[in-house]
Amino acid sequence: MNVETLQEEINHIKTRLAILENRLKEIQHYCDHHYYKRNHFYEVCAKCNKINVLYY
């Protein structure tokens, strides 16, 4: 592989990652967050895996 091919592949993967991150944010935004797995420091939504920190 040459440098140009690697850069094109990296840019493609970055674009795909940005799309997936936006989709994840959208899913977590519209989730009802009723079911949590908890510990002393944070809780994780069982449906969308959004993390809420309980203590700072």
N, C-alpha and C positions, 0 to 999 in steps of 0.2 A: 504494500500500500504506500502511496505517496502522501505528502503533506496535504495537498488540496483535497484528496479523497477523505482523509481523516477529519479535516476541518468541516467538510460538508456533512459528514456523518455526525459529528459533534453538534453542529447547528440543527440538524434534523432532530436529534435526541433532545436538545434543549427546547425546541419548539413543542415537541410531543409532551415533555415534562410540564411545560407551562400550561398546556391544554388540560392535562390530567390534574394539576394542582387547582386550576379554576373549577373543574368539575367537582373535585372533592370539597372545595369551599361552598359550592352551590348545594351539594347534598347535605353538608353539615348545617348550612343556614336554614334549610327547610325541614330538618329533622325535628321531631317533637321532643326528643331527649327525655323520655320517661323512665328508661331502664338504665341504671348506672351500676358499674362495678366500682367499688370504693375501697380506698385505704385511708390512712391518716393524713396524707398529704395531697391527694388528688382523686378525682373521679373520672371515669371513662364511660362515655355513652356506649351501651352494648350494641346499639344499632348502627351508629356511624363512626364510632371511635374518636369522637371529639373529646379532648381532655380539658377539664376544669380544675385549676389549682385551688385547693382549699385553704392553704396556709402559705404565707410569704416569709 
